[in-house]
Amino acid sequence: MSRQSISFTQPNDEWLRAQVENQEYSSKSELVNDLIRQARKQQRQIDWISAKLEKAEQSGFTTDSKEQILAQSKSLLNG
């Protein structure tokens, strides 16, 4: 594991320290790594949603009514 030196603003440092003092995490490093993991997971979700939206936009528009769309969605969910 590589070792890094980073600086935090005072409010961020105080928040990090409070999390460690409350025994939520054993160290600031553990907390920062967890935050990065969460951000990476969130980015994967955003990328997935963006890809789905792009695919939907490329498929064109529908002339179906909202009632028809709802019925189709329910049909797909119910098998």
CORQUI-V701721 format. One record per residue. N is the residue number from 1. SS is DSSP state (h for helix, s for strand, l for the rest). D_CENTER is the distance of its C-alpha to the mean C-alpha in Angstrom with 2 decimals. Layout:
{{N/SS/D_CENTER} {N/SS/D_CENTER}}
This chain:
{{1/l/24.61} {2/l/25.09} {3/l/25.98} {4/l/24.72} {5/l/25.98} {6/l/23.74} {7/l/24.65} {8/l/22.91} {9/l/23.96} {10/h/25.97} {11/h/23.57} {12/h/20.74} {13/h/23.34} {14/h/24.63} {15/h/21.28} {16/h/20.74} {17/h/24.34} {18/h/24.07} {19/h/21.29} {20/h/23.60} {21/h/26.64} {22/l/25.15} {23/l/24.71} {24/l/20.98} {25/l/20.98} {26/l/24.06} {27/l/23.47} {28/h/21.56} {29/h/20.80} {30/h/19.22} {31/h/17.03} {32/h/16.06} {33/h/15.32} {34/h/13.08} {35/h/11.14} {36/h/10.97} {37/h/9.90} {38/h/6.90} {39/h/6.20} {40/h/7.25} {41/h/5.30} {42/h/1.91} {43/h/5.26} {44/h/6.76} {45/h/5.26} {46/h/6.23} {47/h/9.26} {48/h/10.15} {49/h/10.27} {50/h/12.16} {51/h/14.46} {52/h/15.22} {53/h/16.03} {54/h/18.14} {55/h/19.94} {56/h/20.66} {57/h/21.99} {58/h/24.19} {59/l/25.63} {60/l/27.31} {61/l/28.03} {62/l/29.57} {63/l/32.68} {64/l/31.87} {65/l/31.93} {66/h/29.10} {67/h/31.25} {68/h/31.55} {69/h/27.83} {70/h/27.28} {71/h/30.09} {72/h/28.73} {73/h/25.27} {74/h/27.09} {75/h/29.32} {76/h/26.55} {77/h/24.92} {78/h/28.38} {79/l/29.37}}
